[in-house]
Amino acid sequence: MLISSREETLETSIMSVDSFQSRVRDAINGKYLPSMRRSMQSLTLYEADRCLATRYPDLRPFQRKIALRATTVDLLSTLDFLNDFHREEIMFRTNSSKDSLAPDLAWRRMKIISREINQSILPRVKELLDDEENCDKDHDEICEMLLQYMYEHSTDNAKPHPPMWEYNHNNAFTVYRVYYRGLNLDPNIFDSEPPRIVDVPRKKPEGWGNRLEGDILFPIASNVLKIDPGPTVEERRAMLKEVKDHTELLKEFEGVIPEEELAERKRALYAALPPVPSPVGGGRRAKQQNKKKARVESPMPMEEEDEWERLAVGNHEEEEAVKNVATV
């Protein structure tokens, strides 16, 4: 009992230290769900950018992008509530394509985050803070008021926003929750430090400008994003049986446990299902069915995925201009 008590005290002490890991854990209540994918991607891109801020002047534009993506992957590896598949999923370009996020697109998405906060969040924060009734409210209360306002404004619905609405409709909001206080960055924010110093190539890798070859740098983090061949037939059957047993058990608690909690537990069970085996030989019909299935499983509306891509393109011309005048 004494040893167990000391271990619990040590764990509590570690978690109480202000850090990227502790703030992310607090923001999502220590539990990752697929609907949080884009918010988690934004958080890690934003933190990777902070980690590299002092190193950027010594790097060429393409080296910054390489370092940003690799550092983002490294940061994901420090979040102990994620497994290898979660880390791979968070770095998808889109949930439907399952393509890995290329360094150039990771850079553009990082650039969008602050702009989105400035345009869609801070103006409303100012309105709330200018109201004397809100002067005593803490950061979490302000965040809740913001979410409710955004929900009502976008849906014309005065009901309380759904529990997971934050993650499905504004990728940058969780970044605001973690890093900001009021209208400004948290002055007491933890110091950023990369998990490791990323080695970058002196010359652009072959095929760098080809969008189809955007994943050429994926092996940089192969130790983290190791592709699992998947469960065996016996393991798959055992997993299916376990999920089925838990689902039937939840039915017995209908009317006892709140519906929202039951729904969340069911979603967690469905997320634990093993992936559907690929059809032997593939074929056009199988590929079409897989694409359709991926769209249905996407935790975000496809139009929102497309919106981020549209916003990302908006920074491309400016980025190219910077690249042309950058110091080697």
N, C-alpha and C positions, 0 to 999 in steps of 0.2 A: 504493500500500500504506500510506503514511504517513497519508493522509487517511482511509482506511478504518479504520485502527487508532484514530485520534482519534475518529471517529464511534462506534466500538464502546465506547471508554472513556467517552464522554459518555453514551451510552445506559445503560451499566452504572451510572454515577454517578446518573443520574436514577432508575433502578429501585431503587437502594439506599436512597433517601429514604423514611422511614416515612410513609405516606399511605394514604388510603382505597384508591386505585388499586393501590398495591403490595401491600397486605395481601389485597385481593380476588384479585389475580392469583396470589399465593402460595397462597391457600386452594384455588383450583380449578386450580392448575398452569397458569395462563395459557390455558386452553382452555374455552370455554363449550359445554355440551351441553344439549339440550332438557330432560333430566331435572333440570337444575339450576335450572329456571325459578323455582320457588317459593322456593328458598333465596336466589337472587339478588334476588328481590323483597323478601324479608325484610331482607337486608343493606342495600339501598339505602333502604328505608323507615326502618330504624334509624339510618342515617347522616344522612338528611335531618332526622330528629327532633333529632339532636345539633346539626346545623348551625343549626337554628331555635330552639334552647332559649332563647337570650337575647332573641329577638324576640317570642316568644309573649305575654309580658305586655302588649305594645302592640297585640295583635291580638284581634279578636272570634273566637269559636269557629269560625264558618264560614270566616273568613279564614285561620285556622290550617290548616284542612283543604286549602284551595286552595293555600296556600304549601307545605304538605307534599308534595302530589302533584306540583306543578310542580318542586320542588327534587329530588324523587326522579328525575324524568325528566331533569333537568339532570345529575345525578350519573351516570346511565347513559350520557349522551353523553360523559363523560370517560373511560370505559373503552374503550380503543382496540382491544381484542380482540373487541368486539361490533360487529355490523353493524346497519343500521337495522331489519331484521326481528327480530333478537334483542331489541333494545330494545323494540320493539312487543310482542313475545311475552311478555317478562318482565312487562309491565304489563297482561296479560290478567287479567280477573277470575277466570275459569277457563279451562283449556285447551280444554274442550269448547265453551264458548259463544263464545270469541274476543272477548267484549265487553271494552272498555277499563275498567280499574279506576277507579271513581268516587271523588272526593275523600273522601266520607264513609266509604266502605268502606276506603279506604287508611288513614284515620285509625284506624279500629277495628282493622285488622290490625296497625298499628304498636303499638297499645296491648297487643296480645296477646303480642308477642314476649318482652318481659321476664318476663311472667307464666309463659310456657311454660318459659323458662330456669330460673326460680326453682322451678317445680314438678316438672319432669321431668329436669332436668340437675344442678343444684347439689346436691340431696340425695345423689346417687350420687358426685359429685365429692368431697364431704365424706368419704364412706366410704372412697374410694380414698386420700385424703390422710391419713386417720387411721391407715392401715396403714403401719407403719414401712418395709416393703419398697418402698414407692413414693416415699419421701422424696427420692430422687435423680433421679426421672424428670422430664423436661422437659415442657413444655406439649403438644407434639405426641404424646408417648408417652401422656400422660394422656388426650388426645382419642381415641387409638386404642383404649385400654382401655375408654373409655366407649362407643364405637361397638360394640365387640365384646359388651359386656355388654347393651346395648340390643337388639342383634341376637339374642342367645341368649334374652333374656327375652321377646321378642315372637314368636319362631319356635320355641322349644324345640329349637334346632339348635345343636350345639356346633362346627360347622364355621366357618372364618373367614368373616366377612361379605363379601358381594360388593363389588367396588370402588366402585360407585355407590350403595350402600345408604344412605349418609349423606344424599343429596339427596332420596331417595324417601320417607323415613319420618319425618323430623323437620325441619320448615322452619326451626326456630330454632337447630339445632345449629351450623350454619356461622357464625351470629352469635356464638355462644359461642366458637367456634374463633378468630374474628378479634378480638373485643373483650375477652375475659376472660382472666385468668391465675389459675388456681386457683378460689377462691370469689368473687373480686372482679373488678371491671373492671380492666383493665391500667393501672397507675398511670403507665406511660410511653407511653400511647396518644397518637397524633398529635392536634394541635389541629384541630377541625372548622371548615371554612370553606365556605360555599355557593359554587357556581360563579358565581352572580349573585344580586342582591337581587330577589326576585320582587315584582312589582307586584300588589296585591290590590284588588278592587273595594270601594268604601265600603258598598255595599248588596248584599244577597243577589241573585245572578242569578235571572232569571225561571225558574221551574220547578225551583228548587234542591231542594225537598222531594220531588220526583217521582223515584222510583227509576228509572223508565224513561228519564228525561232526565238521568241521572247523568253522562253524557259531555259535557255542555255546555261543560266547561272543557278539553276535549281540545285545542282550537286553541291553548291557551297554549304547548304544546310542539310545535306543528306543524312547526317547523323541524327538530326531531329525529326525530319519529315521522311522517315523510313516507310516505304510502302509495304503494307502488310498483305500477304497473299490471300488473307481471309481465313475464316474458320473452316475446319474440316466438316464433313457431312455429320459426323457424330456430335461435334461441338454445336453445329447449326441447329440440329434437332433438340439438343439440350437447352439452348438459348430460347428457341421457340416455345418449348414446353414451360420453361420458367416464366416467360412473359405471359403465356396463356394462363398459368396458375395464378399469377398476381392479378391479372385482369379479372378473372372470376372472383377472386377474393375482394376486389374493390366493389364489385356489384353488391356484396353483402352489406357494404357501408353506405349505400345510397340512402339519402334521407338523414343520415347521421353526420357525415362529413359534408361541409359546404360544397356546392356544385363546382365552384371555381377551383378548389383544392383538388377535388376528384379529377377534374379535367386536366389540371397540371400534372398530376401523377400519371394519368393515362398517356399524356404526351411524352413524358419521360420514359414510360415503358415502350412506346412505339419507337422512340429514338434509339432504344437499346436493341431493337430487332436487328438480326444480321442482314447484310446487304443481299439483294436478290441475285442469285447466280446468273452470269451472262449466258445467253443462249449459245449452244454449240454452233460454230460456223458463222454466227452473226447474221449478216444479210441486211438488205435495205429495210425490210419491215421491222426487224428487231431494233435497228438503229433508230427508226422513227418512233417506235414504242418507248425506247429508253429516253429519247429527248422529251417526249410528251410526259413521261413519268417524272423526269427531272423538273419540268416546269410546275407540275402539280405539287411536288415536294418543296419547291422553293419557299423559304420562310418570308420572302418579301414579294410584293407585287412586281411583276416584270417591268412595268413602266418605271418603277423607282430604280431598278437596276439600270435601265436605259438612261434615266435622268442623270445618274452619277457619271455614266460614260460621257454624256453630253457636256456636263460641267467640266469633266477632265479635259476634253478637247479644247475648251475655252482658254486654258492656260498654255496650250502647246506652242502657239506662235511666240508668246512672250519668252517661253523657255528656250526656244531655238535661238532667239536674239541674244539671250544671255550666253548661250553656248558658244556663239560665234566670236564673242569678245572676251571669253574667259581666259585667264592666265594659265598656261601649261605648267 
